[in-house]
Amino acid sequence: DEKRHAERFMDAYCRLTGKKYQPGPARPSSICDYEQSLKERIMEETNAYEEYGRKYQDLCDPCLRRMFWDARTDEAQHAMRIPILLHEMGADCYPEKERCSITGV
């Protein structure tokens, strides 16, 4: 999904400016703590969801709006799926003190 987003954003940049976007070199990533990295990704995906939503609302061009809507939808799906990975590895998404029950017990 992220690769597709980048390609669509680069295509839009080219259509708008007439220039091909030249991204800098990608920095290598290393993950020391898988659980913590997943928790950070939840926040990053949620922030991207919110940002793409703002861009969607600010634009009038239907093609650009659709591009941001699609990216926003993908980010929401990512943010909802990551807790499943945490659950499968036996990790909690939230510290004990932040959890509450629906019944208030």
N, C-alpha and C positions, 0 to 999 in steps of 0.2 A: 504493500500500500504506500509506504513512504517513498519508494522509488517512483511510483506512478504519480504521486503528488508533485514531486520534484520535477518530473518531466512535463507535467501539465503547467506548472508555474513557469518553467523556463520557456515553454511554447508561448504562453501568454505574454511574458516579458518581451519575447522576440516580435510578436504581433504588435505590441504597443510601442516599442522603441525602434524597431527595425534592426536591432542588434542582437546577436546571439549572447545569451548570458554565459559568462565564464566563471564558474564557481572556483574558489580556492581549493587547495588540496584538502581532502578529508583527513581529520586527525584520527589516529588510531585509538581505538577504545579498548580498555581492559576492565574487566569486572572482577572486583575482589570479593564483594558480598552480593551474591545473586538475589537474596531476599530484599536487601536494601535497594538494590538497583530496580527491582520490580516495583517497589513502593514509590520510588522517585519517578518511574515511568508513568504511574497512575497520575501523578500531579502534572507531569509534562503533557500527557495526552489531554487531560482536563483543561489545562491552560490553552493548548492549541485549539481545542473545541470552542472555547470561549472567544479566542481571537478570531478564528475563522467565522464565527457567528457575527461578530462585530463587522468584519469586512463584508460579509454577505449583506448585512443591513445597510451599509454605507454605499453600496454600488448600485448603479442603474442598469449597466450592461447585462443582459440575460445570460450570455456565455460565461462572463466572469462570475456572476452570482451563482450559476450552476457549479462552477469549478470549486468555489468556496463552500457551497452547500455539501457537495460530495466529500470534500476533504473533512468538513466538520462532522459529517455522519461517520466517516471512517474513524476519526479520532475518538468519537463517543463509543464506538464499538470496541476499540482497543482498550479504552479506560474501563469498560465493563468486563472485558475478558481477562485482564491481568489478575484480578482477584481470584479467578479460577485457578490460575497457575500457582498463586500463593497458597490457596487451599489445598491443592494437590500435593504440595511439598510440605504441608503441615504447618504453614506459617499463618499467623493472624494478620489481617490487614490493619488492624487498629490495636493500640495498646489496651490492656485490660481496663484501665480507668475511663477510657473513652467509650466503651461499649455500654449499651443500655438495652433493656428488653422492651418489647412492644407493650407488655402489660404493666411496665413500671415497677416490677418486682426486683 
